[in-house]
């Protein structure tokens, strides 16, 4: 039975530049897609967030331009500026139509964001 599930991922950008943000986001999305065997037709929407120090570009550019996701709803917002939180973080929540169970989904955390999942942070 197909259902819509949330697929989480996060990474860090090497620099607050357009290329730094888009490159990191592209890598994250490609890893999420590969790890879960999905394509654009499976994706209902993607919500991106960035920490306040990343403001040179919208992460959604990676999905729209680099991956060619022209028909997918995309949105970006800024994270709550929690003191001492990891900086330069890009998070993605993909709402995916899938036959998989929640337990079968592979959430992807790259670079400096790897420790976010292990400490219970979103």
Steps between C-alpha positions, in 0.01 A plus 500: 500500500644835399520771763661842538793491743757754617860438399758703692849610411758760595845614402731794548615750239871568465437872444221759503510537122252406231720210386570390856130476585383354169784246479434374854125481440544316171726243666246452780204457265684257274601289802142502633359397161759224448467360852121475470450418131275797426455737206327834457159341436514350851568837665192701603694794649835597648552734795851639547634692797834668554673637804513880515861513381403360157329772299685517166252277312183296534572126539197433280709613202679165518174308457358725231812567291746218571251212536239646265211462743267735312170353623580462869388751763807650671525731802789643702502660844749586771562288809439628851834657607569272798815605690799268447322297229700365207555771239483491119231231506259429216208273590254337260165333560374312196135396504518180297228271365630150565406140565776481763438506874645773720757253625624433146578865422865602504546848648822660377736716708823619339815688601462713814133403532574133574492565874155663485312172463697326774426767760128507426502837325288559195 
